[in-house]
Amino acid sequence: MALPLGEGVGGSRLRRQLESGGFAAGEYVKQLSQQSDGDRDLQEHRQRIQALSEETAQSLKRNVYQNYRQFIETAREISYLESEMYQLSHILTEQKGIMEAVTQALLLQADRDDPALGARRAAADPHSNPFLPLSAKEAAASEEGRQRTLTTLLEKVEGCRDLLPESPGKYLVYNGDLVEYDADHMAQIQRVHAFLMNDCLLVATWLPNRRGTYRYNALYPLEGLAVINVKDNPPMKDMFKLLMFPESRIFQAENAKIKKEWLEVLEETKRNRALSEKLRLEQEAPPRAALPPPEASNPFDGEDEKEPPPEEEPVDLSLEWIQELPEDLDVCIAQRDFEGAVDLLDKLNEYLGDKTVSQPVRELRAKVDERVRQLTDVLVFELSPDRSLRGGPRATRRAVSQLIRLGQSTKACELFLKNRAAAVHTAIRQLRIEGATLLYIHKLCHVFFTSLLETAREFETDFAGNSGCYSAFIVWARSAMRMFVDAFSKQVFDSKESLSTAAECVKVAKEHCKQLSEIGLDLTFIIHALLVKDIKGALQSYKDIIIEATKHRNSEEMWRKMNLMTPEALGKLREEMRSCGMSTFDQYTGDDCWVNLSYTVVAFTKQTMAFLEEALKLYFPELHMVLLESLVEIILVAVQHVDYSLRCEQDPEKKAFIRQNASFLYETVLPVVEKRFEEGVGKPAKQLQDLRNASRLMRVNPESTTSVV
């Protein structure tokens, strides 16, 4: 029997046995099975091996984690060391360039003081060019050093070798770290490193965990680059903007001194680049021959010379507020001071209104138009449905009013209505679908029609002077009403609610729709046109249900009087029939809770009157014929049954009872239906009058067993 392996000596022995080089799992299991007394020992061995396995796995995890941390720390140290070595190399290169420049300057000064010494030095240096002055040598050495520096720096930028090929005239002018900010929201985007060459500006982004190494981001030729100083406005300071049609980027320097250096060196490099391009074009252009002066073709020119037009007064653009206008507009846009920006534009337009359009004015206009485009883009973004829809229609008033002032009333109207459509759609989607349909419809109508009313009032306020936009609002209101009806119909009609529930829901929607008449907006005809199809379907469906139920009761009709058993039941029936308009129902009641009418006729009367009452709640002119035809079909089912039963019945007592029921239908029920229909619709129904006047009691053919209606 094997000794139990404990957590101490036994566990260590088991571990050594499993770790030995000659361990064979099959032999070990075989030996263990032979030495074990039973299943219990094997289970204990299995648990110990399982515990040892879990302990080993945990140990491996800890070791892997420790090694991983050490690897990360080592990589970080290597990255720091690489960055420091790069910085050291850069510093040494700069120092070397400075020493060479100082040496050349000293030699030049010495040669000027002692020309003979300069001649001896030139003769002693066999590699020197005797035809190259020392100042030119100095420039060549300086340019060579700058090219070496450029090559060294660009080796640290990934992805720019193919985009920025080496050329003899390209060199690095200035470089440094910057922080880029979003031009619309002034939120920090990323850290970048900018390399200014003599003909372009390279922007590279920092690579994470690789200090001193960058990735190519963008390359801008200096010809299409505009530099704009951004006024300091804490916490935004030390910033400047670069304009490259059709985009713009804002960068922040480390301090005011570095910002000033960037602005100065960018402007200076741009001027040098423009001057060199101008000289190159002049050298490449062929000389043009002088044109002979044109001969006078009008013989009367000498006699009657016209006076030259008076010189127009130039526009004074040296005013301080005009000089700072582009920067002030940038600041207003960055600070979301839309009103201030539009005020500045109005002030400029008023100042230049009657002035001559000269080249400086065109240049100023070009700068201002770029800001107007940026301002318009920001205002459009403020009205986009992607923005927060909280705050109601008033939250859009600020952006809408400024777009209107900029002459963009059509765009403002379109964006305002799109924003409100998204808000209404979101509000409807966020409604919880309650178990009770009527409760949900109350909430739906409140949310939708309140939003529609607020939108209409805000639209009237914002676009009071733009009458041409009102047609767009009507189109939008119709589309919004269609969205409301989709949600309404899905909950009321698609779920097969009862006609009474549907009637109550439609009544609620109509009452809310009438609230819009407070502002002179009547959309009742729109909701009628959108609901007519669903209401027709509901009326026809409920009509079919009544006809089927009536036919089923007719098939089981025994023509017996009703016995309600208790006075309470009789009183309840009297109240129900009185509420249906049957004021003469008491003459059909007898003693001891008996009613001298058939159960089928009483049930038909209650169901028909209930259908009529609910249908009148749904009524509007487009449903007139549908409702009338449904009533006629329902009444004909009962009339045909009574007529047929009267022809077929042979028992005189039952025949008299059937005549009494027929009399109730023709003399009580049909007049009440006709009267109630006329009250609800506003005009009499000729079909119902004809049906009542063609009394079947006066046309009974005792020998016939059929009835034709």
Salt bridges, closest charged atoms under 4 A:
GLU44 OE1 - ARG48 NH2 3.85
GLU55 OE2 - ARG15 NH2 3.10
GLU82 OE2 - LYS156 NZ 3.99
GLU94 OE2 - HIS90 NE2 2.77
ASP111 OD1 - ARG121 NH1 2.53
GLU144 OE2 - ARG148 NH1 3.22
GLU158 OE2 - ARG210 NH1 3.00
GLU166 OE2 - ARG161 NH1 3.20
ASP177 OD1 - HIS193 ND1 2.35
GLU180 OE1 - ARG249 NH2 2.80
ASP199 OD2 - LYS170 NZ 2.79
GLU223 OE2 - ARG273 NE 3.13
ASP232 OD1 - LYS259 NZ 3.58
GLU268 OE1 - ARG271 NH2 2.72
GLU277 OE2 - ARG273 NH2 3.27
GLU277 OE1 - ARG280 NH2 2.70
GLU284 OE2 - ARG280 NH1 3.08
GLU324 OE1 - LYS231 NZ 2.82
ASP328 OD1 - LYS231 NZ 3.34
ASP330 OD1 - LYS241 NZ 3.10
ASP330 OD2 - ARG371 NH2 3.18
GLU339 OE2 - ARG398 NE 2.93
ASP343 OD1 - ARG405 NH2 2.59
ASP346 OD2 - ARG405 NH2 2.75
ASP354 OD1 - LYS355 NZ 3.53
GLU370 OE2 - ARG373 NH2 2.78
ASP377 OD2 - ARG373 NH1 3.07
GLU382 OE2 - ARG336 NH2 2.53
GLU382 OE2 - ARG387 NH2 3.37
GLU414 OE2 - LYS418 NZ 3.23
GLU434 OE2 - LYS443 NZ 3.06
GLU458 OE2 - ARG397 NE 2.66
ASP462 OD1 - ARG397 NE 3.80
GLU504 OE2 - LYS617 NZ 2.81
GLU518 OE1 - ARG457 NH2 3.24
ASP544 OD1 - LYS543 NZ 3.79
GLU556 OE2 - HIS552 NE2 3.43
GLU575 OE1 - ARG578 NH1 3.19
GLU576 OE1 - LYS606 NZ 3.18
ASP586 OD1 - ARG574 NE 3.75
GLU613 OE2 - ARG676 NE 2.69
GLU614 OE1 - LYS617 NZ 3.66
GLU633 OE1 - LYS543 NZ 3.16
ASP643 OD1 - ARG647 NE 3.24
ASP643 OD2 - ARG696 NE 3.96
GLU674 OE1 - ARG692 NE 2.95
GLU679 OE1 - ARG676 NH1 3.81
ASP690 OD2 - LYS686 NZ 3.11
